C-alpha cells in the first residue's frame, strides 16, 4: 500500500523570513490525519532568507536531523558546537536531557533551503550528542546511500531510534530499487525534482506512507533527490 501525501496538501507557514511546508502537524498547523508516522514526527521543508534564522531555543528528548538542499545553515548549541552545514551535509543532534541551539542562514545574500526532520527517541533522558557528515553526490548517484541508522552502519550517523535514512539522486535513464523488510514501515519524501515510483509520478515535496510492499522501483528521474525513512513500527516506552 502506498498512501500519497501531495506537496500542496502540506501545511503552509510564511513568516516573511521563513517560508515552510509541514508534512505533519507542527506549531500552528494541525491536521488530525497527519500527526506523524511511526517514530517520525516532523518533516519541515524550510526556506530561510539571507541572514535570518531561528534564535536560541530549547529541545528535549527528540532526535533532530537537518538536511541542507541549497545554501548553508549556521548552527550553535549549548554543547559547545558551532558549525556551518552545507549542501550534501547531514547534521544530527540528539536533544536527550535537554539542549538549546540556534540555526541561521549563513549567507547574507542567498536563501538557504533545508529539511528539518524529527524522530521520537527510543528512550528518554539520553545524553545529548551532535554529529555532522558530508555525503558526496557520487555516493548517492543512481543508488541509495545510508546516511542515518541506529548503529551508525556503513559510515552513517547514529540515531537513537530504529530507523534507516537513505538518500538517492536520480536523473534521466538511471534506475534504482529499494527492498522493504516485512513488518517495517517506510515514509518516502521527494526532496527535489521528479521521479516515477512503482509507476506513480511524484514531484518535489510529495511524500508517501508505504506498507506491505516488498520492493520500490524508481525510474524516469528529473533532477530528483529522494529520501527514504525505513522504520520499525513505533511502540512508545517513554
N, C-alpha and C positions, 0 to 999 in steps of 0.2 A: 504494500500500500504506500502510495506517495500522496501526501496531503500538502498541496501548494499554499504558500503564503506570498502573494504577489507584492512587488515592491511598493506599488501605490496604495496598498492596503495597510501599510505600516503606519504607526503613529507619528505625525509630524510635530516638530518643535523648532521654531525660528525665533531666536533671541537677538537677532541682528549680528552679533559677533559669532554666534553658533547656530548653524543650520543642521538639524539632526533628524534622522528617521529611526524610530524604535520598533524593532521586530516584536518585542514583548513589552508588556505594561511597564512603564517607568515614569517616575516623577508625576507630572500632571496628566500623563496619558494612561488611560485604564481601559483594558479590554479583557473581560472575564474569560474569553476563549483563548487568550494568549498571555498567560501569566508567566510562562517559561516552558521549557521542555526537558523533563527529567531533571538532571542537576544543572542544566543550562538556564541561567536566569536572565541574562541581558545580552543583546547584540544591538549596540547603538552605532549607527553609521553617521559619523560626525565630520562636519566641515567647519573649521575654525579660521576666522580671518586673521590676517597678519598681525602679530604682536599681542593677540588676545589669548584667553585661556581660562582654565579652571583654577581659581585660587586655592590656597591650602584648605583641605577638608579631610575629615576622618573616614576610615573604613575599619570594619571588624568582621572576622570570620567570613571572608569572601576571597575567592581565587580570581584574580583580575589579570586579563591579558589585553595588551594594546598592540594592534597590528596596523602599521603605517602603510598606506597605499600610495600617497604622494606627499612630498614635503618632509618636514622634520618636526618632531614633538620633543619639547624640553621637559624633563622630569626631575623633581626634587622630592625627597621624603625624609621622615623623621628617623630612618635608619642610617642616614648619612649618605645616601646615594644621590648622585647628581649626574644626569646623562642626557644625551640627545639621541633620540630614536629616529632613524631614517628609513626610507623605503626599503623593504626587504628584511627589516629587523623585526623581531618579535620580543616584546617585553612581558615579563611575568612578575607579578607581585602577589604573594600570599599575605593577606592582611592579618590573619591569625588573631592574636590577643589585642591587636589594635595598632594602626599606623595613621599618620597624616601625610598627605602628599599634595603636590600641585602639578598641573600639566598645562604648558603654554605652547603656542605656536612659536617655534624658534626663529622663524623668519619675520623680518619687518616689512617684507614686500609681497610674499606669496602665501596662499592658503595652505593649510595642512589638512589632509583627508586621512582619517584613520577609523578603525573599528575598535570600539570599547566592548569587551566581552567579559562577562562574569559567570563564574560557576560557584555553586554551593560546595563547601569543603566536605570531606568525608568525616571530619570531627572538629569540634570546637577547641579553642584555646591553644592552637598551634603557635610555634614561634614564627614571627613574621620573617619573610625572606624575599629576596629580589634577584632576578636573573634577566639577562638580555643577550640575544644572539642574532647574528646575521645569517640568512639562508640565501645563497646566490640563486639567481634565476635559473642557472644551469641545473641545479638540483631539483627544480620543480617543472622543468620544461617537458611537457608531454607525459608526465607521471606524477604520482602523489608522493610528496615528501612529508614524513612525520616531523612536526615541529614542536609539539607538546604531548607529553604522555605521563602516565602515573609514575613510572620508574625512570623517566628520562632516557628511554631507549633510543638507540641509533643516533645519539648526539642531540636529542631533543631536550627541551626544557622540561623540568619535573614539576608536576602539579599534584596537589593533594586531593585527587578525585580520580575515579576510574574512567578516564576519557582520553581518547586519542584525537588530536587535532592535526589534520593533514591538508596540504595545500598543493594545487597543481596549476600550471599555466598552460593554456591550450589555444592554438590558433590554426586555421586552415585545415590541412589533412590530418593533423595529429589526432590520435585516438587513445583513450585510456579506459581502464576498468577498475572497479573497486569492489572487492568481495566483502560481503556482510556476514558476520558470525551470527548464527541463530541465537535469538534471545536478546541481542543488543539492539539499541536504538540509535538512529542517525538523524542529525539535523544537517542539512545541506544549505550553504549560503553562497550565492554568486556575488563576489566582491566587485567585479567589473566585467564588462564585455557581454558576450552571448555564448551559449553552449546548448547542445541538444543532449538531454539526459533520458535514456530509455525511451527515445522517440519524442520527448517533450522539449520544446524550445524554452529555455529560461534566460532571463536578462538580468543585468546588474540590479542588485537589491532584492531579487527574488530569493525565497527560501523554501524549504520543504521538510516536513517530518516524514521519516521513512522507517517502515517496519515491515517485517515478514517478506523481505525480498532478498534473494541470495546474491545478486550482483547489480551494480550500477555501471552502465556503459555511457561513455562521454565521447561526443564527436561533433564535427562542424563548428568548432570554436571560432569566435571572432574576438581576438584580443581578450580572452577570458581568464579570470583568476577565480579559482573555485576552492572553497573551504569545506571540509567535511569534519564534523564533530561526531565521533563514534563512541557511544556511551553505554555503560551498564545501566539497566533500569535503576532509577533512584529510589532508595528507601531511606528516609531520614532517621538517623540515630541521634540527632542532636536537637 
